[in-house]
Amino acid sequence: MTKIIINSNAETETLLNLVKLMKDLPVHGDKLFDRAQKRIKSMNADPEWRDMIMGFETRMLEREQVGEKKGLKTGALTLVASLKDVGCTSQQILQQLKQKYGNVFSDKQLEEFLKQS
């Protein structure tokens, strides 16, 4: 995946038009953007295309959520290791895990993180 960052305070007419297009605002007086807007309108009118895009966006969101959960798990495991290093008891560590990650993971999952470290 490639991310492109465009300054929304762009100063060239072409970049300003691109920002408008991305914000779903009308662009006038530019043949390239006229064609792009017609193509977007045509694609949006196609139910098959819309369904495909919606499916794609759903999969992207699911991947993002999985990645976020993996990152949180790594954070929880790091916390366990750090608290063990400073001599905290299992009870104290579990309490900290519940406080920091209890809204994301179940008690059983948190206890498993404690066992893993």
N, C-alpha and C positions, 0 to 999 in steps of 0.2 A: 504494500500500500504506500502511496506517495501522498504526502500532505503538502499543499501549496498555501502559503500565507501571503495574503494581499493586504496591503495597507488600505484601510477603508477611507483614509484621508488622501487617497491618490491625487496627484496633481495633473496627470495627463488625461486627456479626454477619453482615450481608449480604456485606461484603467478605471476611470470614473464610470464609464459605461459597463464595464465588466462587473464592478461592484453593484451597480443598479440591477443588472441582470441576475446576479446571485441573490439579491434581496427581493427578487420578483417584482421589481419596479420597471415600468416601461422605459425603453430607450428609443429615441427618435433620431433620424438623420444619419444613420450609419448602416450601410448595406450589410456588412458582416453581422451586426447585431440584429438587423431586421430578419435576416435568414435564420439566425439562432432562435429568435423569439417565435418565428413561425414553426420551426422544428420542435421546439419545446411544447408549443400549443398542440401540435399534431400528436406528439408522443403522449401528452397528458390526456388526450381524448381517446387513446387506445386502451381499452380495459385490460387487455392481455399484458401490455407493457406496464401499466400501473400495478397489476398484480405481481409481476416479476420484480419491480422496484420495491414494492412493499415487502416481499419475501426477502430480498437482499438486505433491506434496512433492518428487518427483524433479526436476520442471522448476524448482522454486524453488532446489533445491540446485545444479543446473546453472547457473542464472543467477548465483547467489552465487559459484560457482567462476570463471565468466567475468569477473565484476566484480573479483574478487580478482586474477586474472591481469592484467587491464588496469591495476589499481593498481600491481602489481609492475613492469609494463612502464614505466609513467610514472616510477616510482622509479628504475629502471635508466637511463632516458634523462636524468633529472635528475642522477643521479650522473655520467654521462658529461659532460654540459655543465659541471658544477661542476669536475670534474677537468681538463677542457680549459682552463677559466678560470684555474686555478692553474698551468698549464703542464706537466701530466703528459703523458708520451708515450702513444701508442696502446697500446704493450705494457703499460705500467703500468695504464692504464685497463682494458684487457681482463683483466688479472690481478685487479683489484678487482671487476670485474663477475663473474668466475668465482667469486671468494671469497664475494660477497654473494648472487648470484643463480644460481649454478651448479646448485643443487639444484632450480631451477624451470625454467630455460631451458637449451636445448642450447648448445654452444659456437658453433654456426652462428648461432643466434638472437642471442647476445650480440655476436658480430662484426657482425651486421646493425644492432644498436642503436648500436654505435660508428660505423658508416658513416652512420647517419641523423642523428646530431648534428653 
